[in-house]
Amino acid sequence: MKKFNSFISSLVALSLAGMLFNCSGAKSSSETQNSVTVAAEESSTNQLDIEKPQLTFGFIKLTDMAPLAIAKELGYFEDEGLFVTIEAQSNWKNVLDRVIDGELDGSHMLAGQPIAAGAGFGRQADLVTSFSMDLNGNGITVSNDVWSKMKANVPMKDGKPVHPIKADALVPVIKEYKNDGKAFKMGMVFPVSTHNYEIRYWLAAAGVHPGMYTKENIQGQVDADVLLSVTPPPQMPATLEAGTIYGYCVGEPWNQQAVFKGIGVPVTTNYDIWKNNPEKVFVMTKEFTEKYPNTSVAVTKALIRAGKWLDEPGNRAKAVGILSMPEYVGADSVVIANSMTGTFEFEKGDKRSMPDFNVFFRHHATYPFYSDGVWFLTQMRRWGQIPTAKAKGWYDETIKDIYRPDIWLKAANLLVEEGHLSKSDIPQTDGYKAPTKDFIDGKLFDGKDPLGYINSFEIGNKDEAM
């Protein structure tokens, strides 16, 4: 298998050598796939009895879809006897609907989407995730005008802003806009997106009310100091440039695109809002996993291998070349590389080392921890998307129907047997991470005490023990 991996690395290096500097010279996906299929025949992977080999998966044009692209381009799906088509989707609602309706067999999805579907917010369905796609990867960007006003409120060292930048620096700017008769408007990508909860968390930590959801106000703008609205990720920079919004929270490469175009400045990343937070997940319907159990395990195996490859030293440049292909993210490779290769650029020229901005395997990133899902449920309750108080047991029961570490463990144990993983790559856990204060406001989050966490905030719903 080592010879095979060496061959694959050489093959990818040769086929992608020009991609970082000239995307027009990139091989097509079909050409790359044909080359990899030949090499895949040498794989030592033990294939399961696949019930459904022909599969179609969806994704949104973001760098955190990378495990899907890598699993396809490096032949990991084929190693498992899977023949996968990957299709870009227009927006997150379309992704959700197409998976629920069976038009897609699975998809790159916001972590909050399967949780909301199971918790009763928005369209309801029985969805599951056996694979967490990444940690971190988002940023909050503001317009040049907003940044010019914020900067005066930000501590400086050696002529550069001190990070993390808290929303306290934005408070006077919001007041100035209000005094001028302008509502302060910011964008996020979907009501149950990590981005929505992260920008709300960042704002509320500075005493800025991001608004509540009610039955009458599904936009989540009741009592809001800042009006948040939905914009699909690829449209964020253009919406900011048009002046429709004054800032946004989004995944890459759309923060770096604002820097590249000179229309905005990223002021913080979600690594600083919640260190090593879960971001996207791969989602299938519960019906699919029950009807095609071996296929579900095989898909998870391929994705775990892709996540590991992405975090191995030296592979990110190759990944950037693949992601820049038009059938995947399709953004300029320089823009993608700004965040995918261990750095992040804030103001133009202020590029800083951020080795954990995109994590795909380290820190057990691919494992679907129950506690990660519980955090999303607490935020849904905090902001009114879950309208009534729930007992602690409800949080545990709800997330255990959606997050499926049992499927992940089957896949990972097979990979250990095949030599693709080591035993240390499998976390020894009951599904709940240790309590942490790694948040921008220093609040303690314990996945086993959701009510205590909800009640620790000054802004948002409060719940009594039930």
Number of C-alpha atoms within 10 A of each C-alpha: 13 10 10 15 15 11 14 18 16 12 17 21 16 11 20 22 16 15 23 21 13 14 19 11 14 21 16 14 16 10 12 20 18 13 17 21 18 11 18 22 13 12 18 13 21 14 15 13 14 17 13 17 17 13 15 17 23 27 25 24 28 23 26 30 23 26 26 26 24 23 23 26 24 26 28 26 26 24 24 24 21 22 15 18 12 18 16 17 17 15 17 22 14 13 24 24 14 18 22 22 11 14 13 21 22 28 26 29 28 25 23 26 28 28 28 24 20 20 22 13 17 14 15 15 20 16 25 26 29 27 27 31 31 27 27 26 27 28 28 23 31 26 21 21 13 18 22 13 16 21 16 11 18 19 13 12 9 6 7 12 18 11 14 15 21 20 21 18 18 22 17 14 19 21 15 14 14 14 10 9 9 11 17 19 18 23 28 27 25 22 24 25 22 28 25 23 23 23 24 21 24 25 20 21 22 16 15 20 20 26 23 20 21 16 10 8 11 14 16 21 18 17 12 15 21 19 19 25 18 16 20 18 25 22 11 26 25 15 17 22 18 11 11 13 23 22 29 32 30 32 26 24 29 27 31 28 23 26 21 17 12 14 18 28 26 26 23 21 27 29 22 21 25 20 18 22 23 27 26 23 28 28 27 26 22 18 14 17 19 11 13 16 17 20 25 23 24 29 25 26 28 26 27 29 22 26 25 20 21 24 16 12 8 12 15 17 21 20 26 27 27 30 27 24 22 16 15 22 26 18 21 22 24 18 21 26 23 21 27 27 20 16 17 22 21 22 19 15 8 10 13 13 12 16 13 21 25 26 27 27 24 18 13 18 23 29 27 26 26 25 25 20 24 23 22 22 24 24 25 23 23 25 23 21 24 20 16 9 17 17 13 15 12 12 23 18 11 17 23 17 16 26 28 20 21 12 21 25 18 15 22 25 18 18 20 15 13 14 14 18 17 13 13 9 17 16 13 8 9 10 18 16 15 11 13 14 13 17 20 19 17 12 14 15 21 19 25 19 17 24 23 19 20 23 16 13 16 11 19 18 20 17 17 11 9 9
